[in-house]
């Protein structure tokens, strides 16, 4: 027999074989076709025929007992998945049906586990008869291979499916394609309204079934660890496509029968042409076609099908996909799983271009013109960060070079007028944990501690510098609330180092954590489950009534004023009450804000930021306010009747007080820089941070405080330091323009 003609090995990922083998003969007597196979139904393979009378007469003896069905629709089978096979037969009595798959591509069926479960055992009717096929989870050979189904009357088929037998029966061979989940892409055809699949490593395609609706032009797959779903937009309705039956099931009307708000007024969302999930955040992005005008970009809530209100700000549900050089026909959208950047494909009827879209502002930039392909209507990133596109004109799939726009053809596609594409297919990662009431406050979940805290916000952060803390430059990706059992879960469909923490301000009144407020998850591959990311919390007595239980504050006297922290309303004497600062650790330095003299680590002490940038009365360069202290531990220089005289500004009105805000005026120039410091890595926090006395204030700034300049003090009516001044040099050009390069600038001036 012939072995492989060509084999190549993909490093670390197993072997792909180019299928070209001759298998040993197996056939039956079958003199009168009374015992024959009439249907094989397996994972989108639906091969229905009469009774074997059209089969090949292999040895010329007039007996047509073998049918070669290879080359028909090829099922795409994923390792670790169990599939059902149904077989119908022409039967009188006493028939047996068995099946084999050549998992290791060696041209025979003799190896261990290549024979799957018995489909039928001494049956006496036409069926269908069912069995199961589980693709080995440790499968190391991928690509097309052979499946053999054998029907034999009166006894079991030969154990190796390799020889002729004298009883009545029939043998049929089929192709299957073993494909990694990440390589199995979906797309839809606007011509026949069917769902299709393709193995992107070899071009093997499969035609599924009609979706039952007529206007699907966009799809997006969410590869949840436990419940992956293929979403689709049918005109203005979001729904799901069953990947077995291809049936579309509506979730909801995207615009809810109303309109979305934005720069062009109320807009209906009834022609959605683009869908794409952000693998890191789980946000579903979408675009809507507007005839003769620029299309619009928005978000959809997959649970309701409705657009997300205020996605781009107060009363701004969408942004217009326009700008210098931007074509007005926007066809699809996809989000890089590597860096979270949004890309889209647009055309003017003749030419295509790749666009890049800012997630926060919706600003549109032309990334590059696309060459080598036209009429691109589907766009999708794969898990490895490669960008693919489908052409509705040529019905081909291309690999797109993001940097220069070169489109390289991969394969021809089944179907015509190919539309949406989904390539983010590999099983996602999952993070779970629990928040429990830690009755004995020991930070350990004991057997008897069965009370849980619900409705508390848990945050998932991307740890950009991999230091295990939430600090400058890290990104908040997702947040959820604990359920009635205190449980929470995050789906995260790509790789990266993550930090999970409780938003402490959402704990029940009087509660504080008894555990560290961080858990870490590190994903270098897909399909992983990270469990037991648990947190404990408890309430208790509160001497100073600041909302932080005494057990949390303890008996230390951090500010040295003679009053223990548990009874001190301003435990660090920075002029901001502990009840305001709370146990949150904004800069991730391990020191909660109520004990941290520089809560955001921007080099400007909290006492100065709470006072608008200048030193308050009785301030010392250590970062604390001195002088006399009242019975509650409050410096009388700035407190009266328990109230601080410091204004504690939120200069940019973003809901974050300046002492916690790395860019207090939101001008794109970080406070550290505007205050006179250096920020070599652009993370907004002090470089080479050292803190020998654990007070949260950078040691070098104690001896050499930042200048906190006010460059236009001679000309402005308000004496705002640069870090709070949106035009810090008084040249009538606001700092948002001077802080950003021109191509990154977007209106409004405060962003």
N, C-alpha and C positions, 0 to 999 in steps of 0.2 A: 504494500500500500504506500501511497505518497504521504510524506510528512509535510511540515510547513514548507512553503516555498520561500517565505520571508518572515522573519521575526525580528522585532526590535524591542529593547527593554527601556522603560522609562524609569530613571533612577528614583528609588524609594517608593515607586508607585505600582510596581508589578509589570506584567508583560502584556503587550498588545500583539495579536497575531493577525496577519492579513490572511483571510480565510481562503484556502485553496487545498482541499484534501479529498482523497477518495476513501470512502468508508467501506468496510466489509459488507458483503451481501447478507441480507436476511429477508427471506420471503417464505410464503406459505404455499400449500397446495392450491387452495381456492379454485376449485374446478368449476363451481357453479355460482360464485358470488353470493352465496346465502349467508356467509359470515364475513362482513366487511365494515369498514369505518365510513360513516356518513357525515360526521361533524367533529372538528376539533376546535374548541373555544378556549383560548389561553392568552390573557393579558393583551387584549386588542388584536390577537390573531383569531379571526373567525373564518375557518376554512370549511365550508359546507359543500358537499358534492353528493353524487348519487351512491355508488356502491363499489367503486374501484374499477369499474369497467373501462375507465380512461387511463388506467395505469400502464406502466412500461412492462413489456414482455422481455425481461432481462436475458433469459437463456434460450428464447425462441421456441419454448415448448407449448406455446399457446395459453399459458396461464398468466393472467395479469394480476399479480398478487402484491405488487410493490408500486407505490406512488411517490415520486420525488416532488415534494411541495416546496423545496428550497427556492428562494427568490421571490416568494410571496411576501405579503406584509410581515415585517420583521419585528417581533416584540422587543422592547427595550427593558431589560431586567436588571434590577439593582441588588448588589450584595446585601444579605441580611434580611431581605424582604421575602415573605411567603405569598405565593400566588396560587390561585385555584385553577385547575384545568378540568374542563368538561368534555366528555367524549360520548357521541351517539353512534350506534351501530345498527347494521341490518343483522338480525339475530333470530335463531330458532331456540337454542338452549345451550347451557353449559359453556359459556364464553368467558375468557379471561383477558384482561387488558393491563399491560404494563408500559412504563415509559422510562427513557434514559436521556440524559444530557451529558455531552462530552465537556465537562467543566475545564479540564486542563488542555484541551485543544490538541490531543495527541492522536486523533483519528480513530479512536475506538471507544467502547463503552465498558471496559473491563475494570476501571479503577474504582476504588472505594468511594461510595456515596454518589456514583453517577446514575444508579438506578433509584428513582424516587418512588414514593408510596404506590402500592397497588391501586389501580384505578377501579378495576372490577374483578370479582372473584366468583366464578361459577354462576354467572347471571343468565337470566332467561328473558330479557326484554330489550327494547331499543335504547333505553336510558332517557336522559343523559346520566352518565356515571361520572362521579367527581373524585378528584384527588388533589393533593397539594404539592407544590414545588417550592422549596426554600433554597434560594441562591446562597451558597456558603458565605458566611460573613467574612471569612478570611480569604475570599477569592483573590487570587493573584494573577489570573489570566483574564484579559478583557477583550472585547470585540465579538465578532460574529462566530458562532459555533453551531453544532448540530443537535437537534432534538429528534428522537425516534420514538414512535408510538407503535406498539405491536398488539394485534388482536389474534388470539389463538383459541380454537375450539377444543374443548375436552381436557386441556391441561395448561399449566402455566407456560408462558413464552420462554424461550431459551434465556438462561440467566445473564448472558453477555450480549444478547441481541445480535449475534454474529452469524447465524447459520440458517439454512433452509430447514423447514419442518414439514412433515407430511400431512398434518391436520389442516382443515379449512381455516382461513383467517386472512389477515392482511397486515402489511407493514407500510407506514408512512413516515417520511422524513421532512423536517422543517428547520428553518433558520431561526435562531434567537440571537440577540446581541446583549452581552453582559457589559453593562456600562456603570461607571461610578456615578453616584447621584449628582455630583457637581458637573458632570459632562452631559447630562440629559436635559436639553433645553426644550422649552415649549414655544410654539408660535401659532397664530391663527391665520386662516385664509378668508379674505373678504369675498372671494368668488363663490366658494361653496359653504361658507360659514361653519367650517370644521376646525377641530383642534388637531395639531400635528406635533410630533416629537422628532428630535434628531440627536444622535450621538455626535457631539461636536469633535470628537477625536478621529472619526472615520467617515462621517457623512451618512451613516445608515439612518434612514428615516422611517417613520411609522405614521400612518394615517389613522387617527382615532375616529370619532364620530361627529355628527353634526351637533352644534351647541343648542339648537332649538330656537335661536334668536338670530336676527339678521343685521345687527349693526355693531358688532364687536370690532374695535380698532385698537384697543389697548388692553394689555394684560400685565400683571405683576404677581410674582410668587413670593409669599412670605414663608421662609423655611423654618418655621417654629420647631423647636426640639420635639414637642409632643403633639402638635397639631398643625402641620404645614397646610397652607391653603393657597390655591391659585385664584387670584381675584381678576375680575374683568369689568370693563365698562361697556355696557350696551347703550350707546347713545348717551343719555343722561341718567342712566341707572347703574349703580354699582352692584355687583353680584359676585358669585363664585362659580367656577367651573369644576365639576367633578372630574378628576383626572382618570377615572375608570369609565364613566358613561359619557363624558364630555358635556353633560347637561348643565346649562346655565341656570342658577337660582338667584333671584333678585334679593338684595339686602335692603336697599332704599333708594329713593330718588335723590340725586346728588344735591340739587338746589332746593329740595323740599317743596317744590311748587312755587318758590319765591325767587329771589335774586340775591346775588352776592355783591357786596359793596367794595368799591375801589375807585381809582382815579377816573374811570370812564362811567361812573354811576352804577346803577343796578344792572347786573348782567345775569342772564339765564345760563345755566351750565347743562346744556342738553346735547353737546357734541364733543365728548371727551376723547381726545386723540392720543393722549400720553398718560402713562402710569409708571411709577417707579418707587420702590421702597428704599429708605435709608437703612442699611444693614445695621448701623450702630444705634440709631434712635428709634427705629420702627415707624417713623413718620412715612405716610403714603402721600407722595407728591403727584400732582395731576396737572394736565393742561387741557384747555377747552378751545376748540376751533371757532373762530368768528369770521364768517364769510366777508372777504374784501377788507379785513382789518387785522391788526396784530392780535395774536392769540393771548390768552391770559393763563397765569400760573396760580395754583392754590393748593391746599392740602385737603385730604379726605379722612374722616374718621372711619376706619374699616368696620367697626362694630355697628354703626348706624347707616353708613353709606352717605352721610351728609357732609358737606364741606365744613372745614374748621373755621369758625368765626374768629376774627381778629388775629389771623395767623401772622400778619405783618404789622400789627399795631392796632390801636383803638379804631374800630370801625373800618379796618382795612383787611378785607378777606382775600383779596387777590392783588397781583401786580400784573401790569401789561408787559408782555415779552417784546419789547421794542428797544431801540437805541440806534446809534450810528452804524450803518452797514448791516443791520439785522434784517433778514428776510421775514416776511410776515406769515409764512405757512409753517407752523411749528408742529412736527409730527410725533415726536416721542421724547421721553425724559428718562434719565437713569442717574443713580447716585453711586459714586465710587465707594466700595466697601473699605478701601484703603485709607482715604483721607476725608470722606464725607462730602466731597465737592459734587455739585449738581451739574450734569451736562445734558444738553438737548440737541436735537438735529432739526434743522430748518431748511426750507428751500424756496426758490423763487419761480419754480416751474421748470427750470433748466439746471440750476446749480444747487448743491447742498453745502451746508456749513455746520460746523460744530460750535455750539454756544456753551459758555460757562456762566452759571447763575449763582449769585450770592444768597445763601440760605436765609440770612437775617434780613437783608434789605431788599432782595429781589433784583438787585442790579444785574444787568445783562452785559456780557462782553463776548465779542466774536473771538472764539479761541483759535480757529483756523478754518480755511476752506477745505472741503473734502474732495479728494481726487481719486479716480479709479472706480467710482461707483456713483449712481444717480438714483433719484426717487427712493431715498431711504425712508422707510416708514416705521421701522422698529429699531429700538436702541436698548441695549442692556449690558450691564457689567456682569461678568462671571465672578465667582468667589475669589479668584486669584488676581482680580483687578484688570483683566483684559476686557476691552470694550468691543462688543459685536453689534452689527447692524444688519437688518434685512431690507432687501429692495423689493418694492411692490411691482416694479416694472420688469425686472429680469428674474425675479423669484430666486434670489441667491442670498447666501449669508456671507458677510465680510467681517474681517478683523480690522478695527480702526486704530491707527496710530494716533494717540491723543496729541502728541507734540507737533506733528506736521500734517495730519489729516489724511494720510495715505490709507486707502482702503484696499485690503488684500483679500481676494476672493478665497473662501474656504470650500464651499460646496454649493451645488444646485439643491433646491428645495422641492419637496412635494407640494402640490397645491398651487394656486394662482392668486395673484394680487395679495401677496403675503403682507400682513400688517404687524400687530404687536409681537414682541419677542420677550421672553423671560429666561434669564441665564443665571440668576442668583439662586442656585438650586441646592447646594450642599446643606445638610442638616445643621441648623443653628445650634448655638450654645445656650445653656440655660443656667440661671442662678436662682437659688431658693434660700429662704431663711425664715426666721421667726422672731417676734418680739414678745417676751414673756415678762410677767410680774415676778421679779426676783425678791421673794418675800424676806429672805435673810440677808439680802444685799451683799452676797459674796461673789457675784459675777459668774456663778456656776449654776447651770440649770439642773436643779435637783428633781428627784422623782416625784415629790409631792407638789411641785410648783406647776400647777395646771391652769392658772389664770393667765389670759393673754390680753394684749392691748391692741385694739382695732382702731382704724381711722388715722393711724400715724404715718406720715410721709417718709418713705425710704428713697434715697437718691442713688443713682448710678453715675459715676464719674469716670471719664477717660483720663488715665494717669499719664500725661504726656512725658513727664521726666522719670517715670518708673521708680519713684521714691516711696511709694506706698502711702502717700498723704495727698489730701486735697489742698493744692496750693496754686500759686500764680501760673496761668497758662493751661491749667486743667479744664476739661470741658464737662459740663453737666449734660448727660445724654438722655436720661430717662428718669422719671419718678413715678412711684405708685404708692397706694395706701395699703396698709396691712388689713387683712380681712378679719372676719369675726373670730377666727382662730389664731390671730396674730401672724398669719403667714403672708409672705409676699413672694413674687417671682418676676424675673426679668428674662425676656428672650433677647439674645444678642447674636446677630447672624454673621459675625466676622471675628477676627482675631484682635488681641490687644490686652494690655494690662489695665485692670479696672479696680476702682475703689467703691465700696458700698458703705453708705453711712445714713444714719437717722437724721432727719431734719428736726433738731431738738425743740424748736419752737412749736412743733405740732404735738409734742408729748402732752398727756393730760396735765392739767394744772397741778403744780406741786410735785411732779415727777422729775426724776433725773436718771440718767443711765448709770448702771452699776458696772457695765463693761466698757471697754474701749469703744469709741465711736468710729470704728472702721473695720471692715473686712475686705479682703483682697481676692480677686479672681484673675488668673493669668491664662489666656487662651492662645495657644500657638497653632492649633488645628481646629477643625469643626466637629460638631456632634458630641460635645462634652457637657457633663452635668456637674456643676459645682454646688454642693449642698452645705447645710449647717452653718450658714452665715447668720448667726443668731446674735441677738442683743437682749440684754436684761435691763429692766428699769423698775424703780420703786418710789413711792412717795414717803414722806416722813415729816418730822417736826421741822419748822423753819423759823429760827430765832429772829431773823431780820425781815421776814416777810418778802423776800425778793424773788420768790418762786423757785429758788434753788435749795433743795433740802439740806439740812445740817450735815448729814452723813457725806454729802458731796463736797461741801465747802470745808468741812473739818475744822480743827482747832488751830491751824496755822495762822500766823499774822503776817500776810504777804507784804503789806505796805509798812509794817513796823510802827503802826500808830497806837499799839497797845490794845487793840480790839480784835478778837479772833474773827477769821473770815466768816464763820457761820452767823455771826451777829453784826458784821460790818456791811453796811449798805453800799459802800464803794471800796471793795477789797484791795484795789490797786491805786486808789487816790488819783485817778486820772480825770475826775470831773464828770464821768459818765456812770450812772447808777448801774449796779450789778443786774438789776431787773431788766434794764435795757440791753446790756451787753450779753447776758445769759452765758450758758455753758458752751455755746457754739465756738468752734475754733476756725475762724474765717481763713487764716493763712496756713493752716495745716502744720503749725510748728509744734503741736503737742501741748500748747498752752491755751486754755479756753479764754475767750474774749474778756471775761470779767477779771482775769488776772494778767492779761496781756497789754503791755503799754503801747504796742503798735499792732493793732489787731489785724491789719492787712499787710503788714511788713513792707510798706512803701517808703519807709524812712522818715515819715512825718508822724510824730507821736500822737496818740489818740487825744491827749489833752489839747494839743494845738489844733488838730483837725476839728475837734468839737467846738473850738473857739474861732473857727473861720480861717485858721492858718497862723495866728499869732499866739504868743505865750500868754496864758491867763495869769491872774494875780497869784503870787507866791509859787510860781512854777520854777522847778529846777531842771537842769539839763539831764538829770536822770530820767525824766519823763513823768515825774510825779508832781503833784501839787502839795506844798508843805504848809506850815503854819499851824494854827490851833485846830483841834478836832472836836466835833460835838459827840454826844453820847452814842450816836449811830455810826461813828467812824467816818463822818463826812467833814472834809476841810471847810472851815467856815469862810475861807477866802472866796469860795465860789458857790457855797450852798447856804440856803436860808429856808427854814421850815421844811427841810428834806427835799427841796427842789434846787436843781443846778441852774446857775445863771448862764452857763455856756449854751449857745444857741443850737449846737449839734446839727449842723446843716446837712441837707441833701441837695447839693448845689445843682445837680442836673435833673432833679425830680424823677429819678428812676426807681424810687422806693428803697434805695440803699443809701444809708447815711455815709457821709464822706469818710469817716474813720474806718469803714469797711469797703470802700470803693477805690479800686486801683486807678480809675479815671474819673475823678469827681465831677468834671465838667463835660465828660463824654465828647471830647474834641478829638479823640484819636491819639493824643499825646499823653502818655502815662504820667501819673502824679509824681512818681519817683524822678522822672526826667525833668519835669517842669519845676520840681522843688530843688533841682541842682544836683541830683545824684546821677549815677551811671547805671545803665541797664544793658549789659552786653548781650544778653540772650533774649531781651524783649519780653520777659515774663512779668514785668511790673513790680517785682520784689527785689529787695536788696541783694546785690551780688556778694558771693563768698560770706554768707551770713554766719555770724558767730554770736553766741549768747551765753556768756560764762556764768551769769547769775540767774538765768531762767526767768527773765521778766518779759521776754518777747521783743525787746528793743535791741537792734543791732549794736554790738559793742563799740564799733568805730564811730557810730553817730552820737554816742554819749559824750565822747571827748571832742568830736568835731561835728556838731549838728549841721544838717542841711540848711542852706541859706534861705530857702523858700522865698525867692525873689518876687517882686511886683514890678515888672519892667515898664509899665505905663503909668506908674503912680503919679507922675507929674501932669498927666493929661486927662485921667479918668475921674469921674465924679465919685465912683465907688472905688474903694481901695481893696480890690480883690487881688490876691496873689495869683501868680500865673496858673497854678494847678486848678484854680476855680474860675479863671477868666477865659471866656471863649475867644476873646481877641486880646491876647496877653501883651502884644507889642503896640496896640493902639493904631494899627495901620489900616483899619477898616476892612481888612481881609481876615475873616474868622479863621481860627486855628484848625478847624476841620479841614479846610482846604490846604493849609500849610502843613498840617500833620500828616495827611495822606498824599500819596502821589495822585496826579490828576485823574488817572484812569480808575482809581479806587474811590474817588469822591462821589458821594451821592447826596441828594437833598433828602430831607431837610438838613439844616446846618447842625442841629443837635440830633445825633442818630443813636 
